[in-house]
Amino acid sequence: MAPLKVAIVGVGNIGNVHARCYQANPKTKIVAVCDLVKEKADAAAAAYAARAFYSVREMLQSGVKIDCASMCTAGKENGGDHYTPTMELLSAGIPTLGEKPISNEVDKAKKMVALAKKKNVRYAIDLNHRFTPAAKLAKQWVEEGRLGHLHIINMTMWIDNPNETAEHFHARALHPHSIDVMRYFCGDAVKVQAFFNHGQTRDGKTRKCWSNLQANMLFENGVVGHLTGSYDAGGGFGLERCEVTGSLGRFVLEEACEDLTLYSRNNSGREAHHHLGGMTNFGETFASRIGVWVDQNLKKVKPERVDGSGEDALRAQKIIEACIASWNANRIVTVKY
Ligand SMILES: NC(=O)c1ccc[n+]([C@@H]2O[C@H](COP(=O)([O-])OP(=O)(O)OC[C@H]3O[C@@H](n4cnc5c(N)ncnc54)[C@H](O)[C@@H]3O)[C@@H](O)[C@H]2O)c1
């Protein structure tokens, strides 16, 4: 089978992470790289033996054949720049894997998802935390009934991030990931109630952004959940931990891919997996997520069947906005879908 011809838009830090995944994947060939900053586009073109472009429009007008694209711009709250280039790619009918957050503005996210639907184009987001062998097995346990009737989900995700550019940078930029994992196991949240605070830096300065968050959630299936999030943690704290309990058992998933344990409620038996599928750390989740995206494009799966879709990312962003609205209004908020 001929390799998929890939374009990468935005070749900063994460665009180059995507590029190295495609470069290592024998099913793909990078044909175009695009960045508004000429030096970055030129450097990436040289590194990946691709053509350099300095705008999406120029790339689309060049006639270069593109089977699918990674869209890795950033901007305000790490999502402010995604809208225009994504709309250009989707308008041209190019299947697009965007970076998270789908957008920092829900209205723009809705427009991107709607355009992909209208054009019948695959549109997915790099919700890489769930694309691990451990998360896949945990999901299988849920579906097979190993946990019984689901009761509770507890999710913690935290990193060290001193960025102070927007008051809700932490919620909008980090928690698309944690909420996507919660949705993966438990479906949509319908009500949320959240508290935020301003943390302190290591040298004792109070932060400007709402850098810590605790949110309670009620899911459509009746599960009650909790999210702990922070930009004042990470390092020795680790990155994430997800625990789901049910009438028959519970699982704990550590660091997205590192340790997965199923505990039975009826006996002391447990099933433990360490580095399932040979995946040892979070960095490897990009290749596995991109691998699924590549395979789904090669198989030409229907846009509505794409894993980690734009629609999934939009729903996660709506839950984040409901958390912010809850804090601002000091009340429980019903998520608007
Ligand atoms: N999935 C993950 O685990 C993960 C981890 C970290 C960051 N991210 C996400 O990756 C994205 C990129 O982050 P980054 O750290 O690489 O940012 P970055 O600033 O290093 O790179 C973004 C690049 O996009 C370019 N750009 C902006 N607008 C453009 C346009 N219209 N056309 C072409 N190029 C354009 C910029 O010049 C820049 O080079 C963010 O959305 C971030 O949230 C995801």
The ligand as an SDF file (V2000), in Angstrom:
LIG
                    3D

 44 48  0  0  0  0  0  0  0  0999 V2000
   -1.1220   16.2180   23.1590 N   0  0  0  0  0  0  0  0  0  0  0  0
   -0.2240   16.5620   24.0610 C   0  0  0  0  0  0  0  0  0  0  0  0
    0.1370   15.7860   24.9470 O   0  0  0  0  0  0  0  0  0  0  0  0
    0.3520   17.9360   24.0040 C   0  0  0  0  0  0  0  0  0  0  0  0
    1.4470   18.2820   24.8010 C   0  0  0  0  0  0  0  0  0  0  0  0
    1.9250   19.5870   24.7270 C   0  0  0  0  0  0  0  0  0  0  0  0
    1.3340   20.5010   23.8610 C   0  0  0  0  0  0  0  0  0  0  0  0
    0.2680   20.1290   23.1030 N   0  0  0  0  0  0  0  0  0  0  0  0
   -0.4040   21.0550   22.1830 C   0  0  0  0  0  0  0  0  0  0  0  0
    0.3670   21.1960   20.9980 O   0  0  0  0  0  0  0  0  0  0  0  0
    0.0700   22.4580   20.4000 C   0  0  0  0  0  0  0  0  0  0  0  0
    1.3700   23.1130   19.9710 C   0  0  0  0  0  0  0  0  0  0  0  0
    2.1520   23.4130   21.0900 O   0  0  0  0  0  0  0  0  0  0  0  0
    3.7040   23.7890   20.9270 P   0  0  0  0  0  0  0  0  0  0  0  0
    4.2720   23.7960   22.2830 O   0  0  0  0  0  0  0  0  0  0  0  0
    4.3080   22.9480   19.8810 O   0  0  0  0  0  0  0  0  0  0  0  0
    3.5920   25.2950   20.3690 O   0  0  0  0  0  0  0  0  0  0  0  0
    4.6980   26.1000   19.5760 P   0  0  0  0  0  0  0  0  0  0  0  0
    4.4190   27.5360   19.8370 O   0  0  0  0  0  0  0  0  0  0  0  0
    6.0610   25.5450   19.8810 O   0  0  0  0  0  0  0  0  0  0  0  0
    4.4110   25.7710   18.0370 O   0  0  0  0  0  0  0  0  0  0  0  0
    3.3190   26.2810   17.3350 C   0  0  0  0  0  0  0  0  0  0  0  0
    3.7980   26.6420   15.9360 C   0  0  0  0  0  0  0  0  0  0  0  0
    2.6750   26.9510   15.1310 O   0  0  0  0  0  0  0  0  0  0  0  0
    3.0520   28.0010   14.2400 C   0  0  0  0  0  0  0  0  0  0  0  0
    1.8270   28.6400   13.7160 N   0  0  0  0  0  0  0  0  0  0  0  0
    0.9310   29.4200   14.3640 C   0  0  0  0  0  0  0  0  0  0  0  0
   -0.0930   29.7560   13.5450 N   0  0  0  0  0  0  0  0  0  0  0  0
    0.1610   29.1580   12.3470 C   0  0  0  0  0  0  0  0  0  0  0  0
   -0.5180   29.1120   11.1170 C   0  0  0  0  0  0  0  0  0  0  0  0
   -1.6840   29.7660   10.9340 N   0  0  0  0  0  0  0  0  0  0  0  0
    0.0230   28.4080   10.1080 N   0  0  0  0  0  0  0  0  0  0  0  0
    1.1980   27.7600   10.2680 C   0  0  0  0  0  0  0  0  0  0  0  0
    1.9020   27.7690   11.4250 N   0  0  0  0  0  0  0  0  0  0  0  0
    1.3860   28.4590   12.4520 C   0  0  0  0  0  0  0  0  0  0  0  0
    3.9200   28.8920   15.0910 C   0  0  0  0  0  0  0  0  0  0  0  0
    4.7420   29.7510   14.3150 O   0  0  0  0  0  0  0  0  0  0  0  0
    4.7230   27.8660   15.8880 C   0  0  0  0  0  0  0  0  0  0  0  0
    5.9180   27.5090   15.2540 O   0  0  0  0  0  0  0  0  0  0  0  0
   -0.7380   23.2440   21.4300 C   0  0  0  0  0  0  0  0  0  0  0  0
   -2.0890   23.2560   21.0450 O   0  0  0  0  0  0  0  0  0  0  0  0
   -0.5600   22.4550   22.7120 C   0  0  0  0  0  0  0  0  0  0  0  0
   -1.6900   22.5220   23.5700 O   0  0  0  0  0  0  0  0  0  0  0  0
   -0.2090   18.8480   23.1620 C   0  0  0  0  0  0  0  0  0  0  0  0
  1  2  1  0
  2  3  2  0
  2  4  1  0
  4  5  1  0
  4 44  2  0
  5  6  2  0
  6  7  1  0
  7  8  2  0
  8  9  1  0
  8 44  1  0
  9 10  1  0
  9 42  1  0
 10 11  1  0
 11 12  1  0
 11 40  1  0
 12 13  1  0
 13 14  1  0
 14 15  2  0
 14 16  1  0
 14 17  1  0
 17 18  1  0
 18 19  2  0
 18 20  1  0
 18 21  1  0
 21 22  1  0
 22 23  1  0
 23 24  1  0
 23 38  1  0
 24 25  1  0
 25 26  1  0
 25 36  1  0
 26 27  1  0
 26 35  1  0
 27 28  2  0
 28 29  1  0
 29 30  1  0
 29 35  2  0
 30 31  1  0
 30 32  2  0
 32 33  1  0
 33 34  2  0
 34 35  1  0
 36 37  1  0
 36 38  1  0
 38 39  1  0
 40 41  1  0
 40 42  1  0
 42 43  1  0
M  CHG  2   8   1  16  -1
M  END
$$$$
